[in-house]
């Protein structure tokens, strides 16, 4: 597990996830400008009650707000699949 993946996991604990899966997709983007310096592309699946009553954009904003500084340095792209427990 990469350092960035661990940092993502730690930051996302603030959303009290019931399920959290982070995939490092950086190898699929080799040669892409954002792939320089390694691990920069991630896919996130997160299930949390905190998403109840929020639409997709609001959920994504909450995730981006939660991971904050990681988006400025360690992450170039983050695909988000955010669900409530009732949606799985």
C-alpha positions in Angstrom: 0.0 0.0 0.0 1.4 3.4 -1.0 1.9 6.3 1.4 -0.8 8.3 -0.4 -3.3 5.4 -0.1 -2.6 5.3 3.7 -3.0 9.1 3.9 -6.3 8.8 2.0 -7.6 6.1 4.3 -6.7 8.2 7.4 -8.3 11.4 6.1 -11.5 9.5 5.0 -12.0 8.1 8.5 -13.6 11.5 9.3 -16.6 10.4 7.2 -17.1 7.3 9.3 -17.1 4.9 6.4 -18.8 1.5 6.6 -16.8 0.4 3.6 -13.7 2.0 2.0 -11.8 0.7 -1.0 -9.0 2.7 -2.6 -7.4 1.5 -5.8 -4.2 3.0 -7.1 -4.7 3.2 -10.9 -1.4 5.1 -11.5 0.2 2.3 -13.6 -2.7 2.6 -16.1 -1.7 6.2 -16.7 2.0 5.7 -17.4 3.4 8.5 -19.6 0.5 10.8 -18.7 1.7 14.2 -17.3 -0.1 13.5 -14.0 1.6 10.2 -13.6 5.0 11.8 -13.1 6.6 11.1 -9.7 4.5 7.9 -9.2 1.1 7.2 -7.6 -1.2 10.0 -8.6 -4.4 8.3 -10.0 -6.9 6.7 -7.6 -10.3 5.2 -7.6 -12.3 5.5 -4.4 -15.4 3.6 -3.3 -16.8 4.8 0.0 -20.0 3.9 1.8 -21.1 6.3 4.6 -24.2 7.5 6.3 -22.7 11.0 5.9 -23.9 10.9 2.3 -27.6 10.6 3.2 -29.6 13.3 1.7 -26.8 14.6 -0.5 -26.7 14.4 -4.3 -23.7 13.2 -6.3 -22.1 16.6 -6.5 -22.5 17.3 -2.8 -21.0 13.9 -2.0 -18.0 14.5 -4.2 -17.5 18.0 -2.6 -17.6 16.4 0.8 -14.9 13.9 -0.2 -12.7 16.5 -1.8 -13.1 18.8 1.3 -12.2 15.8 3.5 -9.0 14.9 1.6 -8.1 18.6 1.2 -4.3 19.0 0.8 -3.8 15.6 -0.7 -5.5 16.9 -3.9 -3.0 19.6 -4.1 0.1 17.4 -4.0 -0.2 13.7 -4.0 -3.3 13.1 -6.1 -3.7 14.1 -9.8 -7.0 12.3 -10.3 -9.6 10.8 -8.0 -12.6 8.9 -9.3 -15.2 8.8 -6.6 -18.1 6.3 -6.0 -19.8 7.5 -2.9 -22.9 5.6 -1.5 -25.0 5.4 1.5 -25.4 2.0 3.2 -29.0 1.8 1.8 -27.7 2.1 -1.7 -25.5 -1.0 -1.7 
